Amino acid sequence: MGLNIDIISAESFGVRGLCCLIGTPGRRIVIDPGIALGYVRHGLLPHPLQIAAGIAVRRQILAALDTATDVVISHFHGDHIPVANANPYQLDIRQLPPTTGSKRCWCPSETSLLPGMRKRLDDLEKVFGSNMHVAQDCDQGEISFSPLFPHGGSKDCGGTVMMTRIADSGHVFVHASDIQLLNDRAVDHIIEWQPTTVIAAGPPIYLDRLSATKREQARHNAIRLVEHVRNVILDHHLLRSMDGLTWLRDLSEVTGKRVYCAAEWMGRPVRLLEANRIKLYEDMPVPADWHAKYASGKTDVRTYFERSHFSGQPPE
């Protein structure tokens, strides 16, 4: 039968995140059930069209959590988990389905946390209680977890992350959240796991502070992954700029293999809404008081949704 891989959130869908729902014959595993929109970018709050995309993704995450058997938390950043006191564009922990606490939850240990992250762990422990388990470097059979690796190039900047391996009927899926291809040992570990499909956060090339050396390291590690893995999906930090698509195309050309972003893998349009935030504001201007009205429930995104190229039903 194999694995069913459903990617729910990613930058190529217009939101920040890397949430996946992985189905096996006996389990439905939700990894990193969180979302953010990049609170301020280019001096601008999220455009209403991006907020509309976020509403749709939040609904999908909540539906996945309602039917899940397992929930995996790779790390405790706000675009990867439900949070208490969420801003209007995140997933608030109070919105979780009543059944959420009955799921098995797998997460890194508290010793891995940067200051400020402990409360987020505490908040999730209130939801899951005794169903919450420390999982790093742990093997549960069809699902296993890596040791902790740096978030990006250094754990001092972003803490650490835990990767997940899920196997069934000869298929092996690896979720490599926020490694950014900037740690050679993390990529070595993925290759040793012998996956057939990998989804990973690509490098944050939109950040000027990412050095030329780090950019080349990420490119080298991406090539290594593509050479060893049948299907490689790179998204998240990489696609916070339009240059990320060019980076993916160049990688495909150099390796002679198709490298996907999440939207392409899922057969959906690529919508880099954060990368195009300035253009969205130019094409569909937003009143100065719109976000305050939205936060207080005095307006919604329908007008912008209906003027856009999006298909489907507008958010309620």
Secondary structure, DSSP 4 states (H G I P E B T S, - for coil): ---EEEE---GGGTSB---EEEE-SS-EEEE----B--S-BTTBPPPHHHHHHHHHHHHHHHHHHHH-SEEE-S---TTTS-BTT--TTS-BGGGS-TTGGGSEEEE--GGGPPTTSHHHHHHHHHHHGGGEEE-TT-B-SSEEEEEEEESTT-HHHH-EEEEEEEEETTEEEEEETT-TT--HHHHHHHHHT--SEEEEE---TT-TTS-HHHHHHHHHHHHHHHHH-SEEEEEGGGGGSTHHHHHHHHHHHHHTS--B-HHHHTT-----TTTTHHHHHHHS---TTHHHHHHTTS--SHHHHHHSS--SPPP-
